[in-house]
Amino acid sequence: MNKIRLYPRYLKMRDLECICFYSERGATTRMAAPCKEAQRSSGWKQMCYKPVSSGILGIYVLLIFSCLCFFAYASDADLEVAISNEIDFVDVKHDGKPVRIQRNQSPENTVNPDYAKTSRKCPPFCIQPGKLAKGVETIAELEVLDYLKRASNGDDSILVIDSRTEDWVKKGTIPGSINIPWTLLKPEAGADPFQIANILENRFGALNIENLWDFSNAKTLVLFCNGMWCGQSPSNIKTLLRFGYPPQKLKWYRGGMQNWENLGLTVVK
């Protein structure tokens, strides 16, 4: 739609477009053409304007978009609480939707009350070792973020798994993770053998050849739970090792949600 702008008489008429209109008792009659001499003498009025071409309008839109991008970039770069010296935030996908992981920017923010307790009853909430099993790597937040980013960018050889039961997951989880609770993999907890086989084959990429599992093309699994006092991801890892899963393809985020929440990192529900 053309914007209308009035111009002084000294502008050349060939640069302008004019319309002729007549108003009486609130009603307006308009002609998409300049007024004729007879009309002018009868009370008709003429208004001329310089149309904004689509090319110029496109340039205006481009300039505005560039400014918005600049300010967005500036605001991203101005985070007062970064993740690390090199990382301000990490963009991932959770349930198909984009989520930005960053730290809480409020200096007044405190830890989620669900992770403020220091003395949960042990067992079952006992402190876990730093190393679960030979070949299984224990990792921290920056490594988890790297795996999340790679998975969200299309690397389907990686799965980040929340090993907790649904009641815990509802309180918040790490963006980009999927939930496979320890109870679905452990036969002693009532897991169905067919369900276990389905997870191994369809979620983890293992192959069942004549009742023997081939993990050659199995995914790298990054497993976590509530933290260093939680046994749910250790249970999943130990069960998978028992099934023959290669330990080098199992990564354990020992700090889990406890450390994630303590650092003010983004969670999703």
ABEGO torsion letter per residue (X at the ends): XBBBBBBBAABBAAABBBBBBBBBGGBBBBBBBBBBAAAAAAGBBBBBBBBBBAAAAAAAAAAAAAAAAAAAAAAAAABABBABAABABBBBBBGGBBBBBBBBABAABBBBAAAABABBBOOABBBBBABABBGBBBBBAAAAAAAAAAAAAGBAABBBBBABBAAAAAAEBBBGBBBBBAAAABAAAGBBAAAAAAAAAAAAGBBBBGGBBBAAABBBBBBBBAEAABAAAAAAAAAAAAAGBBAAABBBBAAEAAAAAAAGBBBBX
